Amino acid sequence: MAHAARPPAANGKMLRPWQPEVLPPPPERVGRLLEEALVCMCHQVTKGQILDAIQNGCRSLEALGRCTQAGTGCGSCQASLGELLTQSQPSQADVAGVNNVKRGQTTNKIEVMKAAKDGLDCIADIYTFASTGNWQEMSEDDKQRFKWHGLFYRKQTPGHFMLRIRMTNGFTTARQLRVIADLSDQYGKGFCDITTRQQIQMRWFTISDVPDIWSRLAEVGLTSKQTGMDNVRNVCGCPAAGLTPHELFDASSVCREFTEIFLDNKAFTNLPRKFNVTITGCLENCCHTETQDLALVPSYRELEGQQINGFNVYVGGKQGSGGYTPAQPLDVFVQPEKAAALCARIVEIFRDHGPRESRTRARLAFLIEERGLAWLRAELQRRWNEPLELAGPDLRKKHHVDHLGIHPQKISPCSDSPPLYYAGLLVPVGRITTDQLRGVADLAERYGTGDIRLTVQQNLLIPNIPEGRLGAFMDEPLLKDLPYDPSPIMRGLVACTGIDYCHMALIETKEWAIKIARELEQRTAGRKILPLSIHWSGCSAGCGLHQAATIGLQGCRTRVDGKIVDAAHVFVNGRSGPDARVADDLMYDVPCSELADALEPLVKHLPRTGAASS
């Protein structure tokens, strides 16, 4: 990101350009440095972070800059970065070992690793390490392959791991949450994270704990398989599917059917990169569909004299790797009973033709950029056994809905039962304690049917509450911590994992997000605040969807009075949905300690459309 001309901060101060006070290591010494040593002084990027980025496909100074910010300040470290790039080239033997990469010889180490062994085939290795506990003996290839089973080594917590649990469409149960809470108490530190893909991440366990964790999760129907690396990730959908009267139809069964096609299927375990999918029949634009590689959204067609409900197909959305690229319409309509198979064909096209040379360009968006939407549609038609139908009208509302609050559920025409409601509860920045997990499970069983839904805004829903019990439910003490009626500032707040547990992040995110949101709440008390979203990403990878938010914050580092401090670039007026828009750059390098001052006028006065509402 360019830093030459910086707009003034909200307090009127011009944000200063970097003036590094410590020189980077000379290129001839960088190979001998420990991985913890700083190479980029401007942005406090270590040798280890740079090597990770190179291993993940960053093969140029420009790519390293986009991924880590290294070399984008004063530029004095670029010679050292070039030396690390040169030293990290694979051997001729490694390159020769890539015999299943579709596009020929490659220097992408991840492709070399995948060619040697499929990610699913490392399960025996995991159990071997679990039996010995010798995590220090894991190779870098082991650490990458273990992600195929949802197991993530975290450099910030040496010897401890994260597990990402697949929850298709965000559906879970009280029994499942209790097991996750018990495991997190026994092996972790008493908390979990809800993600923007409607999953739960457990942390702080050791490799020796893994067999018991997997066994107990399997007993309640949960798996962590294929939740990381080059797989179809958790399939997202409307958390109120089957509940909300504002849906064309319940699409959750299509999410499950598609998941059954690719899960544990080696035809889908060697994609060029990750593949994100959302399938929804909701009319209320609740799923950030434009950030997805593949999205199915509600539509209809007149076919043979009848209105047939189904999906329009959108392709090529993404975050990171150059920023937010909104998904584009493929001009295809598909009926629900055929939708899962069509999704599989599109993934196969990406598998067979997607770019593999560079990890930073190995997404469907770049294949479309190279070959065009017309080519993709023609290739899909070639693999489809009947004519593709043209797209119908996009039925989604323009405004994003978060499903927080108390809402009436749809009424079955054949039912004489009393009205039911679902409650959408805020989980601030997605971090939830084990006591809160058990509390949610208790409420779901006491007032509902034990069902719980997770949302892409890191929140949760409790469905099937009888009308006569709403008063007692709304008085429950837990709802003070997980409110159904949060302030406009808190209800649109999303934050990625941050530097505490992600080696790509440049700053801590969740604590800063809560602290600044609370400060903004105080400063705007008594004022009418229009619906808005405030999203934090710890780096340019954009896991917090910051470029699709009313106010987006991308973590960086800057210098204040000679000290390196957490900071953020500020973006405004991004959105997803039918009228998707990439956020505009507004300010660079704003110290987090000054963000409340910078954001206060934006919260009060920023014109916005498409923001979150109930």
C-alpha positions in Angstrom: 0.0 0.0 0.0 1.4 3.4 -0.9 2.4 5.6 2.0 3.6 8.7 0.2 0.6 10.9 0.6 -1.3 10.3 3.8 -4.6 12.0 4.6 -4.7 13.8 8.0 -6.0 11.9 11.0 -9.3 12.9 12.5 -7.5 14.8 15.2 -5.9 17.0 12.6 -2.4 15.6 12.8 -0.7 14.5 9.6 0.3 10.9 9.9 4.1 10.8 9.7 6.0 8.6 7.2 8.3 6.0 8.6 11.8 7.0 9.7 13.4 3.8 10.7 16.0 4.2 13.5 17.5 0.6 13.3 19.0 -0.6 10.1 17.9 -4.1 8.7 20.4 -6.9 8.6 22.7 -6.9 5.5 21.7 -9.4 2.8 24.8 -11.5 3.4 23.9 -12.1 7.1 20.1 -12.7 6.7 20.5 -16.5 6.1 22.2 -16.9 9.5 19.5 -15.1 11.5 17.1 -16.8 13.8 13.5 -16.9 12.6 12.5 -14.5 15.4 14.9 -11.8 14.1 13.4 -8.7 12.5 14.2 -8.2 8.8 11.7 -5.4 8.1 12.2 -2.8 10.8 9.4 -0.5 9.5 6.6 -3.1 9.9 8.3 -5.4 12.5 8.3 -8.4 10.2 10.5 -11.3 11.3 12.5 -13.7 9.2 10.1 -16.5 10.1 7.1 -14.6 8.9 8.8 -13.9 5.6 9.8 -17.5 5.1 6.2 -18.6 5.8 4.9 -16.2 3.2 7.5 -17.5 0.7 6.5 -21.1 1.4 2.8 -20.1 0.9 3.7 -18.8 -2.6 4.9 -15.3 -2.3 7.7 -15.4 -4.9 8.4 -11.7 -5.5 9.1 -8.5 -3.4 5.7 -7.2 -4.5 3.9 -10.4 -3.3 5.8 -10.3 0.1 4.8 -6.7 0.5 1.1 -7.5 -0.1 1.2 -10.4 2.3 3.4 -9.2 5.2 4.0 -5.4 4.5 7.8 -6.2 4.5 9.7 -3.9 2.2 6.8 -1.4 1.8 8.2 1.2 4.3 11.6 2.8 3.7 12.7 0.0 1.4 16.1 -0.6 3.0 15.3 -4.3 3.7 14.5 -5.2 0.1 17.9 -6.5 -0.6 17.6 -8.9 2.4 14.1 -9.9 1.2 15.6 -10.7 -2.2 18.3 -12.9 -0.6 15.6 -14.8 1.3 13.7 -15.3 -1.9 16.8 -16.6 -3.6 17.7 -19.0 -0.7 14.2 -20.4 -0.6 14.1 -21.7 -4.2 13.5 -25.5 -4.1 16.1 -27.9 -5.3 15.9 -29.4 -8.8 15.0 -32.7 -7.2 12.0 -31.1 -5.4 10.9 -29.5 -8.7 11.2 -32.8 -10.5 9.0 -34.4 -7.9 6.0 -32.4 -8.9 4.4 -34.9 -11.3 0.7 -34.1 -10.8 0.6 -30.4 -11.1 -1.6 -29.5 -14.1 0.4 -26.6 -15.4 3.9 -28.1 -15.5 7.1 -27.3 -13.5 6.6 -25.1 -10.5 8.6 -23.5 -7.7 5.6 -23.6 -5.3 6.7 -25.7 -2.3 3.1 -26.4 -1.3 2.5 -28.1 -4.7 5.7 -30.1 -4.2 4.5 -31.2 -0.7 1.0 -32.2 -2.1 2.6 -34.2 -4.9 4.5 -36.2 -2.4 1.5 -37.2 -0.2 -2.2 -36.3 -0.2 -3.2 -34.3 2.8 -5.7 -36.9 3.9 -3.0 -39.6 4.0 -1.1 -38.0 6.9 -3.6 -39.3 9.6 -1.2 -42.0 10.7 1.6 -39.4 11.1 -0.7 -37.4 13.4 -1.3 -40.4 15.6 2.4 -41.2 15.7 3.3 -37.8 16.9 0.4 -38.0 19.4 1.8 -41.2 20.9 5.2 -39.7 21.4 4.3 -36.0 22.0 7.4 -35.0 20.1 5.9 -32.0 18.2 9.4 -30.6 17.8 10.2 -33.3 15.3 7.4 -32.2 12.9 8.7 -31.1 9.5 7.2 -28.0 7.8 5.4 -30.4 5.4 3.9 -32.2 8.4 2.5 -28.9 9.8 1.0 -28.1 6.4 -0.5 -31.5 5.8 -2.0 -31.7 9.3 -4.3 -28.7 8.3 -6.2 -31.2 6.0 -7.5 -32.6 9.2 -8.2 -29.2 10.7 -5.1 -29.3 13.0 -3.1 -26.1 13.0 0.3 -25.6 14.7 0.5 -22.1 16.1 3.9 -20.4 16.2 2.7 -18.0 18.9 2.0 -20.9 21.2 4.9 -23.4 20.7 3.8 -27.0 21.4 0.1 -26.1 21.3 -2.4 -26.3 18.5 -5.7 -25.0 17.2 -8.5 -27.2 15.9 -11.1 -25.9 13.5 -14.4 -27.8 13.6 -16.7 -28.1 10.6 -20.3 -27.0 11.1 -22.1 -27.0 7.8 -24.5 -24.0 7.5 -23.5 -23.1 11.1 -25.8 -25.8 12.5 -24.9 -27.2 15.9 -26.6 -28.5 19.1 -26.5 -28.1 22.8 -24.9 -31.5 23.2 -22.1 -30.6 20.8 -21.4 -27.3 22.5 -21.1 -29.0 25.9 -18.6 -31.4 24.5 -16.5 -28.6 23.0 -16.7 -26.7 26.3 -15.6 -29.8 28.3 -12.7 -30.4 25.9 -11.7 -26.7 26.0 -11.6 -26.8 29.8 -9.7 -30.1 29.9 -7.1 -29.3 27.3 -7.4 -25.6 26.6 -7.8 -22.3 28.5 -11.6 -22.1 28.9 -12.6 -20.3 25.7 -13.2 -20.8 21.9 -13.7 -18.6 18.9 -16.6 -18.5 16.5 -15.4 -17.7 13.0 -16.7 -15.8 10.0 -17.3 -19.2 8.4 -19.8 -20.4 11.0 -17.3 -22.7 12.8 -15.7 -23.0 16.2 -12.0 -23.0 16.8 -10.5 -24.7 19.9 -7.1 -23.7 21.1 -4.2 -24.5 23.4 -4.2 -28.3 23.4 -1.1 -30.5 22.7 -0.6 -33.1 20.0 -1.0 -35.8 22.6 -4.5 -34.6 23.3 -5.7 -34.9 19.7 -6.9 -38.6 19.7 -9.2 -38.0 22.6 -10.5 -34.7 21.2 -11.3 -36.3 17.9 -12.9 -39.3 19.5 -15.2 -37.3 21.7 -16.1 -34.9 18.9 -17.0 -37.8 16.6 -19.3 -39.2 19.3 -21.5 -36.1 18.8 -21.2 -36.0 15.0 -18.5 -33.4 14.7 -15.3 -33.5 12.5 -12.4 -31.1 11.8 -11.6 -32.7 8.4 -10.7 -30.5 5.5 -11.2 -27.2 7.3 -7.8 -25.9 6.3 -5.4 -25.6 3.3 -6.4 -26.5 -0.3 -9.9 -27.8 0.3 -13.5 -26.7 0.1 -13.9 -25.0 3.4 -16.9 -25.0 5.7 -20.0 -24.5 3.5 -21.9 -21.4 4.8 -25.6 -20.6 4.6 -28.3 -18.5 6.3 -28.2 -19.3 10.0 -32.0 -18.9 10.1 -32.6 -21.4 7.3 -35.9 -23.1 7.8 -36.9 -20.6 10.5 -37.2 -17.2 8.8 -40.3 -16.3 6.9 -38.0 -14.1 4.7 -36.5 -17.0 2.7 -37.5 -18.3 -0.7 -36.8 -21.8 0.6 -34.6 -23.6 3.1 -31.3 -24.3 1.4 -29.5 -26.0 4.3 -30.1 -29.4 2.7 -28.1 -28.4 -0.3 -25.2 -27.3 1.9 -25.3 -30.8 3.5 -25.5 -32.6 0.2 -22.6 -30.7 -1.3 -20.5 -31.3 1.8 -21.2 -35.1 1.5 -19.8 -35.0 -2.0 -16.4 -33.5 -1.2 -15.7 -34.5 2.4 -13.2 -37.4 2.7 -13.1 -37.5 -1.2 -9.6 -37.3 -2.7 -11.1 -35.9 -5.9 -11.4 -32.7 -4.0 -8.3 -32.6 -1.7 -5.8 -31.2 -4.1 -7.2 -27.9 -5.2 -4.9 -25.0 -6.2 -5.9 -23.2 -3.0 -8.8 -22.9 -0.6 -12.3 -22.7 -2.0 -15.1 -20.9 -0.1 -18.7 -21.6 -0.8 -22.0 -20.1 0.4 -25.4 -21.5 -0.4 -28.5 -19.6 0.7 -32.2 -19.3 0.1 -32.5 -16.3 2.4 -33.8 -13.0 0.9 -32.1 -10.8 3.5 -28.5 -10.8 2.3 -27.1 -12.3 5.5 -24.1 -14.3 4.2 -21.5 -12.0 2.6 -21.9 -14.0 -0.6 -19.8 -11.7 -2.7 -16.6 -12.6 -0.8 -17.0 -16.3 -1.9 -15.3 -18.3 -4.6 -18.8 -19.8 -5.3 -22.1 -18.5 -4.1 -25.7 -19.7 -4.8 -28.3 -17.1 -4.0 -32.1 -17.2 -4.2 -33.9 -16.8 -7.6 -36.6 -18.3 -9.7 -37.3 -19.1 -13.4 -40.5 -19.7 -15.4 -39.9 -23.2 -16.8 -42.6 -25.1 -18.7 -45.2 -22.6 -17.5 -44.4 -23.0 -13.8 -42.4 -20.8 -11.4 -39.4 -22.9 -10.2 -37.5 -21.7 -7.2 -33.7 -22.2 -7.2 -30.4 -20.4 -7.3 -28.4 -17.9 -9.3 -24.7 -18.7 -9.4 -22.0 -16.2 -8.5 -18.2 -17.0 -8.9 -14.8 -15.5 -8.2 -15.2 -13.6 -5.0 -12.3 -13.4 -2.5 -10.5 -11.5 0.2 -6.8 -11.2 0.5 -4.4 -11.9 -2.4 -4.7 -8.4 -3.7 -7.8 -7.4 -1.8 -11.6 -7.8 -2.0 -12.9 -9.0 -5.3 -16.7 -9.2 -5.4 -18.1 -12.4 -6.9 -19.6 -12.1 -10.4 -22.8 -13.5 -11.8 -22.2 -16.6 -14.1 -25.6 -16.2 -15.7 -26.7 -19.7 -14.6 -29.8 -20.8 -12.8 -29.9 -24.2 -11.0 -32.7 -26.0 -9.2 -32.1 -27.1 -5.6 -32.0 -30.8 -6.4 -29.2 -30.3 -9.0 -27.3 -27.6 -7.1 -24.8 -29.7 -5.2 -23.7 -31.5 -8.3 -23.3 -28.2 -10.1 -21.1 -26.9 -7.3 -19.0 -30.0 -7.6 -18.4 -29.4 -11.3 -17.3 -25.8 -10.7 -14.8 -27.0 -8.0 -13.5 -29.6 -10.5 -12.9 -26.9 -13.1 -10.9 -24.9 -10.5 -9.0 -28.1 -9.6 -8.1 -28.9 -13.2 -7.4 -25.4 -14.5 -6.7 -23.2 -11.5 -3.3 -21.5 -11.3 -0.8 -23.3 -9.1 2.5 -21.5 -9.7 2.0 -18.7 -7.1 0.0 -19.1 -3.9 -1.0 -15.4 -4.0 -2.8 -16.0 -7.4 -4.1 -19.5 -6.8 -7.8 -18.5 -6.5 -10.8 -18.9 -8.8 -10.9 -15.1 -9.3 -7.5 -15.2 -11.0 -8.5 -18.1 -13.3 -11.6 -16.0 -14.3 -9.3 -12.9 -14.8 -7.1 -15.0 -17.1 -9.7 -16.9 -19.1 -12.9 -15.0 -18.6 -16.5 -15.7 -17.4 -17.5 -16.9 -20.9 -14.8 -19.6 -20.8 -15.8 -20.7 -17.3 -19.5 -21.0 -18.3 -18.6 -22.9 -21.5 -16.4 -25.3 -19.5 -19.2 -25.8 -17.0 -21.6 -26.5 -19.9 -19.1 -29.0 -21.3 -19.2 -31.0 -18.0 -22.9 -30.6 -17.4 -25.2 -33.3 -18.9 -28.0 -30.9 -19.9 -28.3 -27.3 -21.1 -27.6 -24.7 -18.5 -30.5 -22.4 -17.6 -30.0 -18.6 -17.8 -30.1 -16.8 -14.5 -33.3 -15.4 -13.0 -33.8 -12.3 -11.0 -31.7 -11.8 -7.9 -34.2 -11.7 -5.1 -31.9 -10.6 -2.2 -32.5 -7.3 -0.5 -29.8 -4.7 -0.8 -29.5 -4.3 3.0 -27.5 -6.8 5.0 -29.4 -8.5 7.8 -27.6 -10.0 10.8 -30.5 -12.0 12.4 -29.8 -10.5 15.8 -32.8 -9.9 18.0 -36.1 -11.7 18.7 -37.8 -12.8 15.5 -41.0 -14.8 14.7 -40.4 -18.1 12.8 -42.3 -19.1 9.7 -45.6 -20.8 10.5 -46.4 -24.2 8.9 -49.8 -24.0 7.2 -50.6 -27.5 8.6 -49.6 -26.7 12.2 -51.8 -25.8 15.2 -48.8 -25.2 17.5 -48.3 -21.9 19.2 -46.0 -19.4 17.4 -42.3 -20.0 17.8 -39.4 -17.4 17.8 -35.7 -17.5 17.3 -33.3 -15.3 19.2 -30.1 -13.9 17.7 -27.5 -13.3 20.4 -24.3 -11.2 20.0 -21.0 -12.9 20.9 -18.6 -9.9 21.0 -15.9 -10.5 18.3 -16.8 -14.2 18.4 -14.8 -15.1 21.5 -16.9 -17.2 23.9 -16.0 -18.8 27.2 -16.7 -22.4 28.1 -19.2 -21.2 30.8 -21.0 -19.2 28.1 -21.0 -22.2 25.8 -22.7 -24.3 28.5 -25.1 -21.4 29.2 -26.1 -21.2 25.6 -26.6 -25.0 25.6 -28.8 -24.8 28.7 -30.9 -22.0 27.2 -31.3 -23.9 23.9 -32.7 -27.0 25.8 -34.7 -25.1 28.4 -36.5 -22.8 26.0 -36.1 -24.5 22.6 -35.3 -27.9 21.1 -31.5 -27.9 21.8 -30.7 -26.6 18.3 -28.2 -23.7 17.9 -27.0 -21.8 14.8 -23.8 -19.9 14.3 -23.6 -16.8 12.0 -20.9 -15.4 9.7 -20.9 -12.3 12.0 -19.5 -14.6 14.7 -22.8 -14.6 16.6 -25.4 -17.4 17.4 -29.1 -18.1 17.2 -31.3 -20.1 19.5 -34.5 -21.3 17.6 -37.9 -22.7 18.5 -38.7 -20.6 21.5 -42.5 -20.7 22.3 -44.1 -17.3 22.4 -45.3 -17.8 26.0 -41.7 -18.3 27.2 -40.1 -15.3 25.5 -40.4 -13.1 28.6 -38.6 -15.5 30.8 -36.0 -16.1 28.1 -35.3 -12.4 27.7 -34.7 -12.1 31.4 -32.0 -14.7 31.5 -28.8 -13.4 33.1 -26.6 -14.8 30.3 -28.2 -12.3 27.9 -26.4 -9.5 29.6 -23.1 -10.9 28.3 -24.6 -12.2 25.0 -27.3 -9.6 24.3 -30.1 -9.8 21.7 -30.3 -6.0 21.5 -26.7 -4.7 21.3 -25.8 -1.1 20.4 -25.3 -0.3 16.7 -21.6 -0.1 17.3 -21.3 -3.6 18.9 -23.8 -5.4 16.7 -21.7 -4.9 13.5 -18.4 -5.6 15.1 -16.3 -8.4 13.6 -12.6 -9.3 14.3 -10.2 -11.9 13.0 -8.0 -14.0 15.2 -5.2 -11.4 15.4 -1.5 -11.8 16.3 -2.2 -13.7 19.5 -2.8 -16.9 17.5 -2.1 -16.0 13.8 1.4 -15.6 12.5 0.2 -13.6 9.5 -1.4 -10.9 11.7 0.5 -7.7 12.5 -1.5 -6.6 15.5 -3.8 -7.8 18.2 -7.4 -7.4 17.0 -10.1 -8.7 19.3 -9.1 -6.7 22.4 -8.6 -3.5 20.4 -11.9 -4.0 18.7 -13.8 -4.3 22.0 -11.9 -1.5 23.6 -12.5 1.0 20.8 -16.1 -0.1 20.3 -16.9 0.5 24.0 -15.2 3.9 23.7 -17.3 4.8 20.7 -20.4 3.6 22.5 -19.8 6.1 25.3 -19.0 9.0 22.9 -22.2 8.4 20.9 -24.5 7.7 23.8 -27.9 9.3 23.3 -27.3 9.8 19.5 -29.2 7.9 16.8 -26.6 5.8 15.0 -27.5 4.3 11.7 -26.7 0.6 11.2 -23.1 0.0 10.4 -20.4 -2.7 10.4 -16.9 -2.3 11.8 -14.6 -5.1 10.7 -11.0 -5.8 11.8 -8.4 -7.8 9.9 -5.0 -8.3 11.4 -3.3 -8.1 8.0 -4.0 -7.8 4.3 -5.3 -11.4 4.1 -8.7 -9.9 5.1 -10.1 -12.7 7.2 -12.2 -10.1 9.1 -13.7 -9.0 5.7 -12.6 -5.4 6.4 -13.0 -4.3 2.8 -16.7 -5.3 2.8 -17.6 -3.3 5.9 -18.9 0.2 6.5 -15.7 0.8 8.4 -12.8 -1.6 7.8 -9.6 -1.7 9.7 -6.5 -3.5 8.5 -3.7 -4.0 11.0 -0.3 -2.6 10.5 2.6 -1.2 12.7 3.8 2.4 12.9 6.2 4.5 15.0 5.0 7.0 17.6 7.7 9.0 19.5 10.3 6.4 18.6 8.3 3.4 19.7 6.7 0.7 17.5 2.9 0.6 18.1 -0.2 -1.2 16.8 -1.9 0.7 14.1 -4.5 0.3 11.3 -5.3 1.4 7.8 -8.9 2.7 7.7 -11.4 1.8 4.8 -14.9 3.0 4.4 -18.2 2.2 2.6 -17.5 -1.4 1.6 -20.4 -3.9 1.3 -21.4 -7.2 0.0 -24.8 -8.2 -1.5 -26.4 -7.4 -4.8 -24.8 -4.0 -4.9 -21.4 -5.1 -3.7 -18.7 -2.4 -3.3 -15.0 -2.5 -2.4 -14.3 -0.1 0.5 -12.3 3.1 -0.2 -9.0 3.8 1.4 -9.4 6.7 3.9 -6.4 6.8 6.3 -3.2 5.0 6.7 -1.1 4.0 9.8 -3.5 5.4 12.4 -2.2 4.3 15.8 -4.8 2.1 17.6 -4.6 4.4 20.6 -5.9 7.2 18.3 -8.5 5.2 16.5 -11.5 6.2 18.7 -10.7 9.9 17.7 -10.4 9.0 14.1 -13.6 6.8 13.9 -15.9 8.9 16.0 -16.9 11.4 13.2 -17.2 8.4 10.8 -19.6 6.6 13.1 -21.7 9.8 13.5 -21.8 11.1 10.0 -20.6 8.6 7.4 -23.2 8.1 4.7 -23.8 4.5 4.2 -26.1 1.9 2.6 -26.3 -1.8 2.8 -25.2 -1.9 6.5 -26.2 -4.4 9.1 -29.7 -4.4 10.6 -32.0 -6.8 12.3 
